[in-house]
Amino acid sequence: MGNQVYRLLSAIILIAVAAMACHRYGTSFTSPARIISLWDTTRVEAPDTVAIGTPFRVSFRTFAGGCTRHIARTEVRVSEHVAYIRPFNTTVRSALCTLDLLFLTHSVMVTFTQPGPSLVRVIGVRPGSPPTRSEIPTQVEKPVYVR
């Protein structure tokens, strides 16, 4: 019983130290957010039909964790029938990071000014192959009808 308590306490202390190191001592950088993980793909949430010239909310989650724990920004550009959305998250450079999975929900307002079939395109990254390699640009789309 005493050994189990000691191991549990050691694990808790190690996780706390890693989390503090990740947030206090490293320099941070902003990079495109991961929208596809090894086992899941983000789902773009937006209405199926929207009114022309009326802003509507688009939200989706990005995959984070470890030393990536915060949303940096989300860029939106609308060109006729396509809304291009680029999410970015902030990562802290550190030798010690937690081994957890965190979802960061990005939410933006989009307005289409042309009627007809349109597309919301979220542009981010997915893990390379093998997963330790560079991340690969990717996109997830949702059709929207503008009336």
C-alpha positions in Angstrom: 0.0 0.0 0.0 2.8 2.4 0.9 4.6 1.7 -2.4 1.5 2.5 -4.4 1.0 5.8 -2.6 4.6 6.7 -3.2 4.3 5.9 -6.9 1.1 7.9 -7.3 2.6 10.9 -5.5 5.7 10.7 -7.7 3.6 10.6 -10.8 1.6 13.6 -9.7 4.7 15.6 -8.9 6.3 14.7 -12.2 3.2 15.8 -14.2 3.0 19.1 -12.2 6.7 19.8 -12.8 6.3 19.0 -16.6 3.3 21.3 -16.9 5.0 24.1 -15.1 8.1 23.8 -17.2 6.1 23.8 -20.4 4.3 27.0 -19.5 6.9 29.0 -17.5 10.3 28.5 -19.1 10.0 27.9 -22.8 9.7 30.3 -25.7 6.5 30.0 -27.6 5.7 29.9 -31.3 2.5 29.9 -33.4 1.8 27.2 -36.0 -1.1 25.9 -38.1 -3.5 23.9 -35.9 -3.9 20.2 -36.2 -7.4 19.4 -37.6 -6.8 15.7 -38.2 -5.2 13.5 -35.5 -4.1 10.0 -35.8 -7.6 8.7 -35.0 -10.0 11.5 -35.5 -11.0 14.4 -37.8 -12.5 17.7 -36.7 -16.2 18.3 -37.5 -17.0 21.8 -38.9 -20.2 23.0 -37.2 -22.2 25.6 -39.2 -25.8 25.9 -40.5 -26.6 24.0 -43.6 -28.5 27.1 -45.0 -27.7 30.7 -44.3 -29.1 34.1 -45.4 -27.1 36.2 -47.9 -25.2 39.0 -46.1 -26.0 37.6 -42.6 -23.1 36.6 -40.4 -23.2 33.0 -39.1 -21.0 31.1 -36.6 -18.6 28.4 -37.7 -16.9 26.4 -35.0 -14.6 23.4 -34.9 -12.0 21.9 -32.6 -8.3 21.5 -33.1 -6.2 18.8 -31.5 -3.6 19.9 -29.0 -2.0 18.8 -25.8 1.5 18.5 -24.5 3.1 22.0 -24.9 0.3 23.2 -27.3 -2.4 24.5 -25.0 -3.8 27.8 -26.4 -5.4 29.2 -29.5 -3.2 31.9 -31.1 -5.7 33.1 -33.7 -8.1 32.1 -36.4 -7.9 33.8 -39.8 -11.0 34.1 -42.1 -11.1 35.1 -45.8 -14.2 34.8 -47.9 -14.0 34.7 -51.7 -17.3 34.5 -53.5 -18.5 31.0 -52.6 -15.7 29.7 -50.4 -14.8 30.7 -46.8 -11.2 29.9 -46.1 -10.5 29.5 -42.3 -7.0 29.0 -41.0 -6.6 28.1 -37.3 -3.3 28.7 -35.4 -2.4 27.4 -31.9 0.5 28.4 -29.6 3.1 25.9 -28.6 5.8 26.4 -25.9 9.3 25.0 -26.6 10.2 22.8 -23.7 12.0 19.6 -22.9 9.1 18.6 -20.5 5.6 18.5 -21.8 2.5 16.6 -20.6 1.3 13.6 -22.5 -2.3 14.6 -22.8 -4.9 15.3 -25.5 -6.5 18.7 -25.4 -9.2 20.0 -27.7 -9.2 23.8 -28.5 -12.4 25.1 -30.0 -12.1 27.8 -32.6 -15.1 29.9 -33.4 -15.5 32.6 -36.1 -18.2 34.5 -37.8 -18.5 34.2 -41.6 -20.7 36.2 -44.1 -21.3 35.1 -47.7 -22.4 37.9 -50.1 -23.2 35.7 -53.1 -26.3 33.3 -53.2 -26.0 29.6 -54.1 -24.0 26.6 -53.0 -21.0 27.6 -51.0 -18.2 25.9 -49.0 -16.6 26.5 -45.5 -13.0 25.2 -45.8 -10.9 24.8 -42.7 -7.2 24.6 -43.5 -4.8 23.1 -41.0 -2.4 20.2 -40.6 -2.3 16.5 -39.9 0.5 14.3 -38.5 3.1 13.1 -41.0 4.0 9.5 -41.5 5.4 8.3 -39.1 3.8 10.7 -36.7 7.1 12.1 -35.5 7.8 13.6 -39.0 6.7 17.1 -40.1 3.0 17.8 -40.2 1.2 17.8 -43.6 -1.2 20.6 -44.8 -4.8 19.4 -45.0 -8.3 20.7 -45.1 -11.8 19.8 -43.9 -14.9 21.1 -45.7 -18.6 21.7 -45.0 -21.1 22.7 -47.7 -23.4 25.6 -47.0 -26.3 26.9 -49.1 -26.7 30.7 -49.2 -30.2 32.0 -50.0 
